Amino acid sequence: SDAPPPMVAEGLRLLAHVSNTNNIDIKVVLCERVCPKLVELLEVHDVRVRALAVEALANLLSEESCRTFAAQQNCLPPLIECLGSIHNELLVHSCRAVAALAQSKPLRHQIHSEGGLLPMLALCFIGNMYGLVRYHALRGIANMSKEEALRRDIIAHGIPARLSRLARHEDDMVDPAVRHLVASIFCNFSLAEDTSEIESDEALRILYDLVASDDVDHVVEGIWAIANFCREDRKRRELIETDGVQMLFNLLRVNEVQIWYEVARVLLHVSAGRPGHRKFLIEQGALDAILAIYRYCSEDTGAAPMYRASSERRVAGPEEAEDEEMKVSRVERVEDVEQSARFMTMTVATHALKNLTVFPFARRALMDLAGDKPLMSLLRMEFNAEGQQHAASVLGNMCLNADCCQRLVYDGLIETLIELLKLSTVAGVHQEAAYALANICSISEEYEKTLVEVGIVDALLEVLKQDVDIKVAHSVIRSLSKISIAEAKYDMLGGGVLKYLVHYAQMPAATEDCAFRKACVDLIKSLADLNDDGQHAAMVQAGVLGPLIGILQKEQSDVELCLRVVEIIGTLTIKSDAAKHKALQHPELLPILMQLLQTEDEDLLFHVLTVVGNVAALEDVRAVLGRDER
């Protein structure tokens, strides 16, 4: 250190050569011995010495432990100061060093807090003569933009628009590596919580270039980012308007499960948008694309030879036994990963299909294209509960169409759904299976009879016993309310359905769920229609009046719902004195009925007077009704 600068420079040049190695041990030893001195030399006046010191340090920083050690030696402030130099070599290596430090997650925020982000952003747009400086600055930004807080700051500085302009200048983008770095930064931008400040055409056109690459990893990365951006409505619209959807569908011909998975994610996000977006997807061949994904994921493709290796292996000798066992274990692990990726891809594609089959013409088109085979096979994948859930939902949508339902029932859908209810332990599967069964039940009496014969009542009651959440309870209660066969209704009452209904109706979530309350009314009305006085008294004794009166309190503005509820109360209290007394134990009932007497709806008025007339038959009614009420 006391030697003349030329001598120090020669020593640093030698150190730079030695540190430029892939041997981690050498780098770690060098870092521990020379890093403190290199940090000191970053502040000397001789630019050549500083440049060589930064070069040696940048070489060492490719190793994680060296980055941590160098940061502890307070290397960041002098490195960031070097970013303001006009010396090309010093700029290149200081950008390299900061970009290397930004590979470590804990150091990214430190670089920002030390003031390193803005100089690195500025150097991304430096002139052509500083090509390497720009390349390493972009590398640093690509690393730092992996953090949400830093992404927000980078986007706030208008960097996406400037990067987009940079990408459109062919002279500036001769180096494909630089082009890929810009695309990688946009991939990181796609993870931002709010991407609305990024212009849709800027983001997608850069990613289209990435998707057009010959490198499969780059293609996957580009589709992944497009899928992330498609969480926002404007990006979905831009994808549709720029023919990006068709480009992605064409990529399904590539035999690569990761590409299929990312295309399925794009379909999922776009299909979750506006009805117009879904319609466009269907017109562009989304159903064909999803069926192609099913077909590819079901076939023996890239990894098939690895599967066969485990079954066709030769018998190993004693000395080879251990190696052979390890080899088989590796093959099986690869098989599991590949199979898991395929199931995941089919699950995402099925979720998108659920969104698309909301449209009647999509249901008919799907049945014409493929029948039920792919979906029925997904239902039977007991190891993929999410796939089962979405498949059951798609089939439930399909069963809204009578022709589709007939074909599905013929192929054994009813038995499969009942089996799912009995064997699955996943709430979402129960919910969607019950939804599908309710739709089947609504199609014809014949299907309803079949459902009762195969044990739908017991299967649904078993789900209610499990104390499921309100969404699942709603789906199950809706399904039970669709059953009109008297024997099945008595089975429900005998199975304790009222106890479960009252239990779920008292849950806090039920008070805010209008659809659930309406399903409860449907089921109680269905059971009250038995016209069995003994059962009416039992229903009142079980506590169904509580939920009904609660609905009247909540929904007085909904005349149709109030009419149905008051009609049920009238039916339950028409004969049984015990039921009338039970009704009067709810002090809020009569004040609500008095308010409903002001209605202009004659049907509602008739049923309100019926209930008042029922309870007025009691001898002690005068103790309940005041003079004004009478």
C-alpha positions in Angstrom: 0.0 0.0 0.0 3.0 2.3 0.5 4.4 1.4 -3.0 4.1 3.9 -5.9 0.7 3.7 -7.7 2.1 1.9 -10.8 3.3 -0.9 -8.5 -0.1 -1.0 -6.7 -1.8 -1.1 -10.0 0.3 -4.1 -11.2 -0.5 -6.0 -7.9 -4.3 -5.2 -8.4 -4.1 -6.4 -12.0 -2.6 -9.7 -10.9 -5.3 -9.9 -8.1 -8.1 -9.2 -10.7 -6.8 -12.1 -12.8 -6.6 -14.5 -9.9 -10.0 -13.6 -8.6 -11.6 -14.2 -12.0 -12.2 -17.9 -11.3 -15.1 -20.3 -10.8 -13.3 -21.8 -7.8 -15.4 -20.8 -4.7 -12.7 -21.7 -2.2 -10.2 -19.4 -3.8 -12.7 -16.5 -3.9 -13.6 -17.0 -0.2 -10.0 -17.0 0.9 -9.1 -14.0 -1.3 -12.1 -12.1 0.0 -11.2 -12.6 3.7 -7.6 -11.5 3.1 -7.9 -8.6 0.6 -11.5 -7.3 0.7 -10.8 -4.7 3.5 -7.8 -3.4 1.6 -9.7 -3.3 -1.7 -12.5 -1.2 0.0 -9.8 1.3 1.2 -8.3 1.5 -2.4 -11.8 2.5 -3.7 -11.2 6.0 -2.2 -7.7 6.7 -3.6 -7.2 9.5 -6.1 -5.6 7.4 -8.9 -8.4 6.4 -11.2 -6.5 3.5 -12.6 -5.9 2.0 -9.2 -9.6 2.5 -8.2 -10.7 0.8 -11.4 -8.5 -2.2 -10.9 -9.6 -2.4 -7.2 -13.3 -2.4 -8.2 -12.6 -5.0 -10.9 -11.1 -7.4 -8.4 -13.9 -6.7 -5.9 -16.6 -7.3 -8.6 -15.0 -10.6 -9.5 -15.2 -11.7 -5.8 -18.8 -10.6 -5.4 -20.2 -13.3 -7.6 -20.1 -15.5 -4.5 -22.8 -15.1 -1.9 -20.6 -15.3 1.2 -18.2 -12.8 -0.4 -21.1 -10.3 -0.9 -22.1 -10.5 2.7 -18.4 -10.0 3.9 -17.9 -7.1 1.6 -21.1 -5.4 2.7 -19.8 -5.8 6.3 -16.7 -3.9 5.2 -18.9 -1.0 4.2 -18.1 -1.3 0.5 -21.3 0.2 -0.7 -20.7 4.0 -0.2 -17.4 4.1 -2.2 -18.9 1.9 -4.9 -21.9 4.1 -5.3 -19.6 7.1 -5.4 -17.8 5.4 -8.3 -21.0 5.3 -10.2 -20.6 9.1 -10.8 -17.2 8.7 -12.5 -16.7 9.5 -16.2 -14.0 6.9 -16.5 -15.4 4.0 -18.6 -13.5 1.1 -17.0 -14.3 2.3 -13.5 -18.0 2.8 -14.4 -18.2 -0.7 -15.9 -16.7 -2.5 -12.9 -18.6 -0.4 -10.3 -21.9 -1.3 -12.1 -20.8 -4.9 -12.1 -20.1 -4.8 -8.4 -23.4 -3.1 -7.4 -25.3 -5.5 -9.7 -23.6 -8.4 -8.0 -24.4 -7.1 -4.6 -28.1 -6.7 -5.7 -28.3 -10.4 -6.2 -28.5 -10.8 -2.4 -32.0 -10.0 -1.2 -30.9 -8.3 2.1 -28.5 -6.0 0.3 -31.1 -4.6 -2.3 -32.8 -2.3 0.2 -29.3 -1.3 1.6 -28.3 -0.2 -2.0 -31.4 1.9 -2.2 -31.0 3.5 1.2 -27.3 4.4 0.4 -28.5 6.2 -2.7 -27.5 3.6 -5.3 -30.8 3.1 -7.1 -31.0 6.5 -9.0 -27.4 6.4 -10.4 -28.0 2.8 -11.6 -31.3 3.9 -13.3 -29.5 6.8 -15.0 -26.7 4.5 -16.3 -29.3 2.2 -17.9 -29.8 5.0 -20.5 -26.2 6.0 -21.1 -24.9 6.4 -24.7 -23.8 3.6 -27.0 -20.1 4.1 -26.3 -20.8 2.9 -22.8 -22.5 -0.3 -23.8 -21.0 -2.5 -21.0 -21.9 0.1 -18.4 -25.5 0.0 -19.6 -25.6 -3.8 -19.6 -24.4 -4.1 -16.0 -26.7 -1.2 -14.9 -29.6 -3.1 -16.4 -28.4 -6.2 -14.6 -28.5 -4.3 -11.3 -32.0 -3.0 -11.9 -33.2 -6.5 -12.9 -32.0 -7.7 -9.5 -33.3 -4.8 -7.5 -36.7 -4.8 -9.2 -37.4 -8.2 -7.6 -38.4 -6.3 -4.4 -41.9 -4.8 -4.3 -40.9 -1.6 -2.6 -38.0 -1.0 -5.1 -40.3 -1.9 -8.0 -42.7 0.8 -6.9 -40.0 3.4 -6.8 -38.6 2.3 -10.2 -42.1 2.5 -11.8 -42.8 5.9 -10.1 -39.7 7.3 -11.9 -41.2 6.5 -15.3 -38.6 3.8 -16.1 -41.0 1.4 -17.9 -41.7 4.0 -20.6 -38.0 4.8 -21.0 -37.1 1.1 -21.1 -39.8 0.6 -23.7 -38.3 3.3 -25.9 -34.8 1.8 -25.4 -36.1 -1.6 -26.6 -37.6 0.0 -29.7 -34.2 1.4 -30.8 -32.6 -1.4 -32.8 -29.2 0.4 -32.8 -29.2 0.5 -29.0 -30.3 -3.1 -28.7 -27.9 -4.9 -30.8 -26.8 -7.1 -27.9 -29.5 -9.8 -27.4 -28.4 -10.1 -23.8 -29.4 -6.4 -23.2 -32.7 -7.1 -24.9 -33.4 -10.0 -22.6 -32.4 -7.9 -19.5 -35.0 -5.3 -20.4 -37.6 -8.1 -20.8 -36.5 -9.5 -17.5 -37.1 -6.2 -15.8 -40.6 -6.1 -17.2 -41.1 -9.6 -15.9 -40.3 -8.3 -12.5 -42.7 -5.3 -13.0 -45.5 -7.8 -13.7 -45.3 -8.9 -10.1 -46.1 -5.3 -8.8 -49.2 -5.0 -6.7 -50.3 -2.1 -9.0 -49.3 -2.3 -12.7 -51.8 0.4 -13.8 -48.9 3.0 -14.3 -47.2 0.7 -16.8 -48.6 1.2 -20.3 -50.1 -2.0 -21.7 -48.5 -1.8 -25.2 -45.1 -1.1 -23.7 -45.2 -4.1 -21.4 -46.8 -6.7 -23.8 -44.8 -5.9 -26.9 -41.5 -6.3 -25.1 -42.7 -9.6 -23.7 -43.9 -10.8 -27.1 -40.3 -10.5 -28.3 -39.2 -12.7 -25.3 -41.9 -15.2 -26.1 -40.7 -15.3 -29.7 -37.2 -16.5 -28.5 -35.7 -19.8 -29.5 -34.8 -20.4 -25.8 -37.6 -22.3 -24.0 -36.7 -20.8 -20.6 -37.1 -17.3 -22.1 -40.5 -18.3 -23.7 -41.7 -19.6 -20.3 -40.5 -16.5 -18.6 -42.3 -14.2 -21.1 -45.7 -16.1 -20.9 -45.4 -16.1 -17.1 -45.1 -12.3 -17.1 -47.9 -11.9 -19.5 -50.1 -14.0 -17.2 -49.1 -11.8 -14.3 -50.0 -8.6 -16.2 -53.3 -10.0 -17.2 -54.5 -9.7 -13.6 -55.3 -6.1 -14.7 -58.2 -5.3 -17.0 -56.3 -2.9 -19.3 -53.6 -5.5 -19.9 -56.2 -8.2 -20.7 -57.8 -5.9 -23.3 -54.4 -5.1 -24.8 -53.6 -8.8 -25.1 -56.9 -9.3 -27.0 -56.4 -6.3 -29.3 -52.8 -7.2 -30.2 -53.6 -10.8 -31.2 -51.5 -12.1 -28.3 -54.1 -14.8 -27.5 -53.6 -16.5 -30.8 -49.8 -16.3 -30.5 -50.0 -18.1 -27.1 -52.4 -20.8 -28.4 -49.8 -21.5 -31.2 -47.2 -22.2 -28.5 -49.2 -25.1 -27.2 -47.6 -27.1 -30.0 -44.3 -27.0 -28.2 -43.7 -30.2 -26.1 -43.0 -28.4 -22.8 -45.3 -28.7 -19.8 -44.2 -25.3 -18.4 -45.4 -23.6 -21.5 -48.8 -25.3 -21.2 -49.0 -24.3 -17.6 -48.3 -20.6 -18.2 -50.7 -20.5 -21.2 -53.3 -22.0 -18.9 -52.6 -19.2 -16.4 -53.1 -16.5 -19.1 -56.5 -18.2 -19.9 -57.4 -18.2 -16.3 -56.7 -14.5 -15.7 -58.4 -13.3 -19.0 -61.4 -15.6 -18.4 -61.8 -14.0 -15.0 -62.4 -10.6 -16.6 -65.3 -9.1 -18.4 -67.9 -11.2 -20.2 -66.7 -9.8 -23.5 -63.2 -11.1 -22.8 -64.6 -14.6 -22.2 -66.6 -14.5 -25.3 -63.6 -13.4 -27.3 -61.5 -16.3 -25.8 -64.2 -18.8 -26.9 -64.4 -17.4 -30.4 -60.6 -17.6 -30.7 -60.5 -21.3 -29.8 -60.0 -21.3 -26.0 -62.0 -24.5 -25.6 -59.8 -26.2 -28.2 -56.7 -24.9 -26.4 -57.9 -26.3 -23.1 -58.7 -29.6 -24.5 -55.3 -29.7 -26.2 -53.7 -29.1 -22.8 -55.7 -32.0 -21.4 -54.6 -34.2 -24.3 -50.9 -33.2 -23.9 -50.9 -33.6 -20.2 -52.4 -37.1 -20.5 -50.1 -38.4 -23.2 -46.6 -39.8 -22.8 -44.4 -36.9 -24.0 -40.9 -35.7 -23.1 -40.3 -37.7 -19.9 -41.8 -41.0 -21.1 -38.5 -42.8 -21.5 -37.7 -41.9 -17.8 -40.9 -43.6 -16.7 -40.0 -46.8 -18.7 -36.5 -46.8 -17.3 -37.8 -47.9 -13.8 -39.8 -50.8 -15.2 -37.3 -52.1 -17.8 -34.1 -51.8 -15.8 -31.7 -54.8 -15.9 -31.0 -56.9 -12.8 -28.0 -55.4 -11.0 -25.1 -57.4 -9.6 -24.4 -57.2 -5.8 -21.7 -54.5 -6.2 -24.1 -52.4 -8.3 -27.2 -52.8 -6.1 -26.9 -49.5 -4.2 -26.1 -47.4 -7.2 -29.1 -49.0 -9.1 -31.4 -48.3 -6.2 -30.3 -44.6 -6.1 -30.8 -44.3 -9.8 -34.3 -45.7 -9.6 -35.1 -43.3 -6.8 -34.0 -40.4 -8.9 -36.1 -41.6 -11.9 -39.2 -41.9 -9.6 -38.6 -38.4 -8.2 -38.4 -36.9 -11.7 -41.6 -38.8 -12.6 -43.3 -37.4 -9.6 -42.3 -33.8 -10.4 -43.3 -34.2 -14.1 -46.7 -35.7 -13.1 -47.3 -33.1 -10.5 -46.6 -30.3 -13.1 -49.1 -31.9 -15.4 -51.8 -32.2 -12.8 -51.2 -28.5 -11.8 -51.5 -27.5 -15.5 -54.8 -29.4 -15.9 -56.1 -27.8 -12.7 -55.4 -24.3 -13.9 -56.9 -25.1 -17.3 -60.0 -26.5 -15.6 -60.4 -23.3 -13.5 -60.4 -21.3 -16.7 -62.9 -23.6 -18.2 -65.2 -23.1 -15.2 -65.2 -19.3 -16.0 -65.9 -20.0 -19.7 -68.8 -22.5 -19.3 -70.9 -19.8 -17.7 -72.0 -19.1 -21.3 -74.6 -21.6 -22.6 -73.0 -21.7 -26.1 -69.7 -22.6 -24.5 -71.3 -25.6 -22.7 -72.8 -26.9 -26.0 -69.5 -26.3 -27.9 -67.5 -28.1 -25.2 -69.8 -31.1 -25.3 -69.6 -31.2 -29.1 -65.8 -31.0 -29.0 -64.9 -33.5 -26.4 -67.8 -34.9 -24.4 -67.1 -35.4 -20.7 -64.1 -37.7 -20.8 -61.4 -35.2 -19.7 -63.6 -33.7 -17.0 -64.8 -37.0 -15.6 -61.2 -38.2 -15.4 -60.3 -35.1 -13.4 -63.1 -35.8 -11.0 -61.6 -39.2 -10.2 -58.2 -37.7 -9.3 -58.5 -38.1 -5.6 -54.9 -36.8 -5.2 -55.7 -33.5 -6.9 -58.5 -31.9 -4.8 -58.3 -28.5 -6.5 -58.7 -30.1 -9.9 -61.7 -32.1 -8.6 -63.3 -28.9 -7.3 -63.0 -27.0 -10.6 -64.0 -30.1 -12.6 -67.1 -30.5 -10.5 -68.0 -26.8 -11.0 -67.6 -27.2 -14.8 -69.8 -30.2 -14.8 -72.3 -28.4 -12.7 -72.4 -25.6 -15.3 -72.7 -28.2 -18.1 -75.7 -29.8 -16.3 -77.6 -26.5 -16.7 -78.1 -27.7 -20.3 -80.6 -30.6 -20.5 -78.8 -32.4 -23.4 -75.4 -32.1 -21.8 -76.8 -33.3 -18.5 -78.4 -36.4 -20.1 -75.1 -37.4 -21.7 -73.2 -36.8 -18.4 -75.7 -38.8 -16.3 -75.5 -41.6 -18.8 -71.7 -41.7 -18.4 -72.0 -42.1 -14.6 -71.7 -38.5 -13.4 -74.2 -39.0 -10.6 -72.5 -41.9 -9.0 -69.1 -40.1 -9.3 -70.4 -37.0 -7.6 -72.0 -38.9 -4.7 -68.8 -40.8 -4.2 -66.9 -37.5 -4.1 -69.2 -36.2 -1.4 -68.7 -39.3 0.7 -64.9 -39.7 0.2 -63.5 -36.3 -0.2 -62.4 -34.3 2.8 -62.0 -31.0 0.9 -64.7 -28.3 1.5 -64.4 -26.9 -2.0 -65.0 -30.3 -3.6 -68.1 -30.7 -1.4 -69.4 -27.3 -2.4 -69.0 -27.8 -6.2 -70.2 -31.4 -6.1 -73.4 -30.3 -4.3 -73.8 -27.5 -6.9 -73.6 -30.0 -9.7 -76.1 -32.3 -8.0 -78.6 -29.5 -7.5 -78.4 -28.6 -11.2 -78.9 -32.3 -12.2 -81.9 -32.5 -9.8 -83.5 -29.5 -11.5 -83.5 -31.1 -15.0 -86.0 -33.9 -14.6 -87.9 -36.1 -12.0 -86.2 -39.1 -13.4 -82.7 -37.8 -12.4 -84.1 -36.7 -9.1 -85.3 -40.2 -8.4 -81.9 -41.7 -9.4 -80.2 -39.3 -7.0 -82.4 -40.3 -4.1 -81.8 -44.0 -4.9 -78.0 -43.7 -4.8 -78.1 -41.9 -1.5 -77.9 -38.1 -2.1 -79.7 -37.2 1.1 -77.4 -39.2 3.4 -74.3 -37.9 1.5 -75.4 -34.3 1.8 -76.4 -34.5 5.5 -73.0 -36.1 6.2 -71.3 -33.0 4.8 -73.5 -30.7 7.0 -72.4 -32.7 10.0 -68.8 -31.7 9.5 -69.3 -28.0 10.5 -68.3 -26.7 7.1 -68.1 -23.0 6.2 -71.2 -21.0 5.1 -70.5 -21.3 1.3 -70.4 -25.1 1.5 -73.5 -25.2 3.7 -75.3 -22.9 1.2 -74.5 -25.3 -1.7 -75.6 -28.4 0.2 -78.8 -26.7 1.5 -79.6 -25.5 -2.0 -79.1 -29.1 -3.3 -81.4 -30.5 -0.6 -84.1 -27.9 -1.4 -84.3 -29.2 -5.0 -85.5 -32.6 -3.9 -89.3 -32.9 -4.1 -89.8 -36.6 -3.3 -91.8 -37.0 -0.1 -89.8 -40.0 1.2 -86.5 -38.2 0.7 -87.9 -35.2 2.7 -88.9 -37.5 5.6 -85.3 -38.9 5.4 -84.0 -35.4 5.7 -86.1 -34.7 8.8 -85.1 -38.0 10.3 -81.5 -37.2 9.6 -81.6 -34.0 11.6 -81.5 -31.5 8.7 -83.4 -28.9 10.7 -80.8 -29.0 13.5 -78.1 -28.3 11.0 -80.0 -25.6 9.2 -80.7 -23.7 12.4 -77.0 -24.1 13.4 -75.7 -22.6 10.1 -78.4 -19.9 10.1 -77.2 -18.6 13.4 -73.6 -18.2 12.2 -72.4 -14.6 11.9 -71.5 -15.1 8.2 -75.1 -16.2 7.5 -76.6 -12.8 8.5 -74.7 -11.1 5.6 -75.2 -13.8 3.0 -78.6 -13.2 1.2 -78.2 -16.2 -1.1 -77.7 -18.5 1.9 -80.8 -17.2 3.6 -82.9 -17.7 0.4 -81.6 -21.3 0.2 -82.7 -21.9 3.8 -86.2 -20.5 2.9 -86.4 -22.8 -0.1 -85.6 -25.9 2.0 -88.0 -25.0 4.9 -90.7 -24.3 2.3 -90.0 -27.7 0.6 -90.3 -29.5 4.0 -93.4 -27.5 5.1 -95.1 -28.6 1.9 -95.4 -32.1 3.3 -98.7 -31.0 4.9 -97.9 -33.1 8.0 -99.2 -31.4 11.1 -96.9 -33.5 13.3 -93.9 -32.5 11.2 -94.9 -28.9 11.3 -94.9 -28.9 15.1 -91.6 -30.7 15.0 -90.2 -28.1 12.7 -91.3 -25.2 14.9 -89.9 -27.1 18.0 -86.6 -27.5 16.1 -86.3 -23.7 16.0 -86.9 -22.9 12.3 -89.0 -19.8 13.2 -85.9 -18.1 14.5 -84.1 -18.0 11.2 -87.3 -17.1 9.4 -88.1 -14.1 11.6 -84.5 -13.0 11.3 -84.9 -13.0 7.5 -88.1 -10.8 7.9 -86.1 -8.4 10.0 -83.3 -8.2 7.5 -85.2 -8.3 4.2 -88.4 -6.2 4.6 -87.7 -4.4 1.4 -87.7 -7.7 -0.6 -91.4 -8.3 -0.9 -91.2 -11.6 -2.7 -88.9 -13.1 -0.1 -91.0 -11.8 2.8 -94.1 -13.2 1.1 -92.5 -16.7 1.0 -91.3 -16.5 4.6 -94.7 -15.3 6.0 -96.4 -18.0 4.0 -94.2 -20.7 5.6 -94.9 -19.3 9.1 -98.6 -19.4 8.3 -98.4 -23.0 7.2 -96.5 -24.1 10.3 -98.8 -22.3 12.8 -102.2 -23.1 11.2 -103.1 -26.1 13.4 -100.7 -26.7 16.2 -101.3 -24.6 19.4 -97.7 -25.5 20.5 -96.4 -24.0 17.2 -98.5 -20.8 17.9 -97.1 -20.5 21.4 -93.6 -21.1 20.1 -94.1 -18.3 17.5 -95.3 -15.9 20.2 -92.1 -16.6 22.2 -90.4 -14.5 19.6 -91.4 -10.9 20.8 -90.2 -9.4 17.5 -92.7 -11.4 15.4 -95.9 -9.4 16.0 -94.2 -5.9 15.6 -92.8 -7.1 12.2 -96.2 -8.4 11.1 -97.8 -5.1 12.1 -95.3 -3.3 9.9 -96.0 -5.6 7.0 -99.7 -4.8 7.3 -98.9 -1.5 5.7 -97.8 -3.3 2.4 -99.5 -2.6 -0.9 -98.9 -6.2 -2.1 -102.2 -8.1 -1.6 -100.6 -11.6 -1.6 -98.3 -10.5 1.2 -101.1 -8.9 3.1 -103.2 -12.0 2.8 -100.4 -14.2 4.4 -99.7 -11.7 7.1 -103.3 -11.7 8.1 -103.3 -15.5 8.0 -100.4 -15.6 10.6 -102.1 -13.0 12.8 -105.3 -15.0 12.5 -103.5 -18.2 13.5 -102.0 -16.8 16.7 -105.3 -14.9 17.5 -106.9 -18.3 18.0 -105.1 -18.5 21.3 -107.0 -17.6 24.4 -104.3 -15.5 25.8 -103.7 -13.5 22.6 -105.0 -10.3 24.3 -102.1 -10.4 26.6 -99.8 -10.2 23.6 -101.8 -7.8 21.2 -102.2 -4.3 22.5 -105.2 -2.1 21.8 -103.7 -0.3 18.8 -102.5 -3.6 17.3 -106.0 -5.1 17.6 
